[in-house]
């Protein structure tokens, strides 16, 4: 058989070119990967604080989680803290930018609260590495949670506000380069609810109009009042004495409202606030409206031409936004002597 030498030479030359191109392609890919690693965007280290309880630094707006020698912190201004952690259900968001920060710190030993919260921090442990978020969004979803039913009254009062916190599209600047996470979970942060509902029955009063009833303890910070009160419940006709008289609580008549205030109430200001309709002098931090239940009044004679009216709230449910809680089966609201 006769071999075409020129064709063989051409084939060998073509194979050499193909081999060279493969080597060149491999070298190009290697350089591409190394360049990608240099900017740090593909070096991803896991952030996991899922099973750690969040806490806050006293009156500082620093929310943190400690996991041994690691700490994840959120530092907020007063305005942004109050805007994110509101006492109602829903979702709030905040862009990460100075002075609102997210920091991930590594220490050379076990971390305590003092390492995070004290103005003068202890000498040990020492920070060995810090990541600072330069971009992204903090998303906070609030859920209101009721406590267990009271064995006596059946009440399931509001127990705490739970805030689930996640970071979206967050960019951490760290020593090895940037780390970008589409979704990073900080977890839950809870605040104990403070709705005292601590009313003294003898402090209940009827406004001069006769259509508003209120109970607000002097120097207390809460008020429970009834608008459009049906004062025929205070009837002292012989047939109305010593028998329960009831009215249904609605949004237009005998509507029951609870307010928690930012400052203590002054005794001489209570009547002005609740009776005149001018409520500009005080700021309510919580407002809850009764959406079901009844008002019951039993009137008795003291035998001297005066009467005592015992006012009870039965089966009342309060609501704010979409959340409700049960006030109780039978609560003595007040007693008024007239």
C-alpha positions in Angstrom: 0.0 0.0 0.0 1.3 3.5 -0.9 1.2 6.2 1.7 0.5 9.8 0.8 3.3 11.5 2.8 2.0 15.0 2.3 -1.4 14.1 3.8 0.3 12.5 6.8 2.3 15.5 7.5 -0.8 17.7 7.3 -2.6 15.5 9.8 0.3 15.5 12.3 0.5 19.3 12.0 -3.2 19.6 12.7 -3.0 17.4 15.8 -0.2 19.5 17.2 -2.3 22.7 16.7 -5.2 21.0 18.5 -3.0 20.0 21.4 -1.6 23.5 21.7 -5.1 25.0 21.7 -6.2 22.7 24.5 -3.2 23.8 26.6 -4.0 27.4 25.8 -7.6 27.0 26.8 -6.6 25.3 30.0 -4.2 28.1 30.9 -6.9 30.7 30.2 -9.4 28.9 32.4 -6.9 28.7 35.2 -6.1 32.5 35.0 -9.9 33.2 35.0 -10.5 31.2 38.1 -7.6 32.7 40.0 -8.7 36.2 39.1 -12.2 35.3 40.3 -10.8 34.1 43.6 -8.8 37.3 44.1 -11.9 39.5 44.4 -13.3 37.3 47.1 -16.9 37.2 45.7 -16.8 33.4 45.3 -15.2 32.6 48.6 -18.3 31.9 50.8 -18.0 31.1 54.5 -21.1 29.9 56.3 -22.8 32.3 58.8 -25.0 30.2 61.2 -26.6 31.7 64.3 -30.0 29.9 63.9 -30.0 28.2 67.3 -28.7 31.2 69.3 -30.9 33.5 71.3 -30.7 37.2 70.4 -30.3 39.9 73.1 -30.0 43.7 73.3 -27.5 45.9 75.0 -29.6 47.7 77.7 -30.5 51.1 76.4 -28.1 50.9 73.4 -29.6 49.9 70.1 -27.3 47.0 69.6 -28.9 43.6 69.0 -26.5 40.7 69.0 -26.1 36.9 69.0 -23.1 35.2 70.6 -21.9 31.8 69.3 -18.9 30.9 71.4 -16.1 33.1 70.1 -18.2 34.6 67.3 -20.6 37.5 67.4 -23.2 38.8 64.9 -24.4 42.4 65.7 -26.9 44.9 64.4 -26.2 48.5 65.4 -29.1 51.0 64.8 -29.9 54.6 65.4 -32.7 55.5 67.8 -35.0 56.5 64.9 -34.4 53.3 62.9 -34.6 51.0 65.9 -38.0 52.5 66.8 -39.1 52.3 63.1 -38.2 48.6 62.7 -39.3 47.2 66.1 -42.9 48.4 66.2 -45.6 46.8 68.4 -47.8 45.6 65.6 -47.7 42.7 63.1 -46.1 43.3 59.7 -42.8 43.6 57.9 -40.4 46.6 57.9 -37.2 47.0 55.9 -34.1 49.2 56.3 -31.1 49.7 54.0 -27.7 49.0 55.6 -25.8 52.3 55.6 -24.0 54.4 58.3 -24.9 54.7 61.1 -27.0 51.5 60.8 -24.5 48.6 60.6 -24.2 44.8 60.6 -21.0 43.3 61.9 -19.6 39.8 62.2 -16.7 39.5 64.6 -14.3 36.7 65.5 -12.6 36.7 68.9 -9.7 34.6 70.4 -11.9 33.4 73.3 -15.4 33.0 74.6 -17.4 36.2 74.3 -19.6 37.7 77.0 -22.1 40.6 77.0 -19.4 42.9 78.4 -17.3 42.4 75.2 -20.2 43.9 73.2 -22.1 46.3 75.4 -19.7 47.9 77.7 -18.3 51.3 76.8 -14.9 50.2 78.3 -14.6 46.7 76.9 -12.5 44.0 78.8 -9.0 43.3 77.7 -9.9 39.8 76.7 -11.0 38.2 74.5 -9.5 40.1 71.6 -11.1 40.6 68.1 -9.1 38.6 65.6 -11.2 39.4 62.5 -14.2 41.6 61.6 -16.6 41.6 58.6 -18.6 44.8 58.0 -21.7 44.9 55.9 -21.4 47.6 53.2 -24.7 47.0 51.5 -27.9 45.1 51.7 -31.3 45.2 53.5 -32.4 44.4 57.0 -35.9 42.9 56.9 -37.9 42.5 60.2 -41.2 40.7 60.4 -43.1 41.2 63.7 -45.5 38.7 65.2 -47.5 39.3 68.4 -47.7 36.2 70.7 -50.2 35.6 73.5 -49.5 33.9 76.8 -51.1 30.7 78.1 -54.7 31.1 79.4 -55.1 32.3 82.9 -56.5 29.5 85.1 -59.0 31.8 86.8 -60.1 34.3 84.2 -59.4 32.5 81.0 -57.5 35.5 79.8 -54.8 35.0 77.0 -53.1 38.4 77.3 -50.4 39.6 75.0 -47.1 38.1 76.2 -44.4 39.3 73.8 -43.4 40.8 70.4 -41.3 38.4 68.3 -39.2 39.9 65.5 -37.8 37.6 62.8 -34.7 39.3 61.2 -33.1 38.4 57.9 -30.5 40.1 55.7 -31.2 40.4 51.9 -28.5 40.9 49.3 -26.0 41.7 52.0 -22.4 42.4 51.1 -19.8 41.7 53.8 -16.3 43.3 53.4 -13.8 40.9 54.9 -10.0 40.4 54.8 -10.1 37.8 52.1 -12.5 39.8 49.9 -16.2 40.5 49.7 -18.9 37.9 50.5 -22.4 38.4 49.0 -25.4 36.5 50.4 -28.8 36.7 48.8 -30.4 35.7 52.0 -28.7 35.5 55.5 -30.8 34.6 58.5 -30.2 36.5 61.8 -33.2 34.8 63.5 -35.6 35.8 66.2 -35.4 38.7 68.6 -38.2 39.0 71.3 -39.3 41.8 73.5 -41.6 41.2 76.5 -44.9 42.9 76.1 -45.9 45.4 78.8 -49.6 45.9 78.9 -50.2 46.1 82.7 -54.0 46.3 82.7 -53.6 47.1 86.4 -56.7 49.1 87.2 -58.1 49.9 90.6 -61.9 49.7 90.6 -62.3 52.7 92.8 -60.6 54.9 90.2 -63.4 54.4 87.7 -65.2 57.7 86.9 -68.0 59.0 84.8 -67.3 62.1 82.7 -69.7 65.1 83.2 -71.3 64.4 79.8 -72.4 61.1 81.2 -71.4 59.3 78.0 -67.8 58.5 78.7 -66.6 56.2 81.4 -62.9 55.9 82.2 -60.4 54.3 84.6 -56.9 55.7 84.8 -54.8 55.4 88.0 -53.0 58.5 89.1 -49.4 58.3 88.1 -50.2 55.2 86.1 -49.4 55.1 82.4 -52.6 53.4 81.1 -56.2 54.1 80.6 -59.3 52.0 79.9 -62.3 53.9 78.8 -65.8 53.5 77.3 -67.0 55.9 74.6 -70.7 56.4 73.8 -71.5 54.8 77.1 -75.2 53.9 77.6 -75.8 55.6 81.0 -79.2 53.9 81.4 -77.1 51.1 82.8 -76.9 53.3 85.9 -80.7 53.3 86.2 -81.8 53.4 89.9 -85.4 52.6 89.3 -86.6 50.0 91.8 -86.9 47.3 89.2 -83.3 47.9 88.1 -81.6 47.6 91.5 -79.6 44.5 92.4 -80.1 42.9 89.0 -77.5 42.7 86.2 -78.0 45.2 83.3 -76.0 44.4 80.2 -75.0 46.1 76.9 -73.0 44.7 74.0 -69.7 46.3 73.2 -69.7 47.6 69.6 -67.7 50.0 67.4 -70.5 52.7 67.8 -71.9 52.2 71.3 -70.3 51.2 74.5 -67.0 51.0 72.6 -64.2 50.0 75.0 -60.6 51.3 74.3 -57.3 50.6 76.0 -54.3 53.0 75.8 -50.8 52.7 77.1 -48.9 56.0 77.3 -45.3 57.0 77.0 -45.3 58.9 80.3 -47.3 58.6 83.6 -50.7 60.3 83.7 -51.3 63.1 86.2 -54.4 62.9 88.3 -55.7 66.4 87.3 -55.1 65.7 83.6 -57.1 62.5 83.4 -60.5 64.1 83.2 -59.3 66.6 80.6 -57.8 63.8 78.5 -60.7 61.3 78.6 -63.6 63.7 78.9 -63.0 66.6 76.6 -61.9 64.8 73.5 -58.6 66.8 73.5 -56.0 64.1 73.5 -53.1 66.1 72.1 -51.3 66.4 75.4 -50.3 62.7 75.6 -48.8 60.2 73.2 -50.2 56.6 73.3 -47.7 53.9 72.5 -50.4 51.2 72.4 -54.0 51.4 71.4 -56.3 48.4 71.6 -60.0 48.3 70.8 -62.5 45.8 72.1 -64.2 43.9 69.3 -66.5 41.7 71.4 -67.9 41.3 74.9 -70.4 42.9 77.1 -70.6 45.6 79.9 -72.6 44.6 82.9 -73.7 46.9 85.7 -75.3 46.0 89.0 -76.6 49.0 90.9 -77.3 48.9 94.7 -78.7 51.4 97.2 -76.8 52.3 100.3 -80.1 53.4 102.0 -79.3 57.1 102.1 -80.4 58.1 98.6 -77.0 57.3 97.1 -76.2 54.3 94.9 -73.2 52.2 94.0 -72.7 50.9 90.5 -70.5 47.8 90.0 -69.2 47.6 86.4 -67.9 44.4 85.0 -66.5 43.5 81.6 -67.4 40.0 80.4 -65.9 38.0 77.5 -64.0 41.0 76.1 -61.6 40.5 73.2 -59.2 43.3 72.3 -57.7 43.9 68.8 -55.0 45.9 67.2 -54.3 45.4 63.5 -54.9 41.7 62.9 -53.9 40.5 66.3 -56.4 39.8 69.2 -56.2 38.7 72.8 -58.8 37.7 75.3 -59.1 40.0 78.4 -61.1 37.5 80.5 -64.4 35.9 81.4 -65.4 38.3 84.1 -63.3 41.4 85.1 -64.4 44.0 87.7 -63.8 47.3 85.9 -64.9 49.7 88.5 -67.4 50.9 91.2 -68.9 54.3 91.1 -70.8 56.0 93.9 -73.4 58.5 92.8 
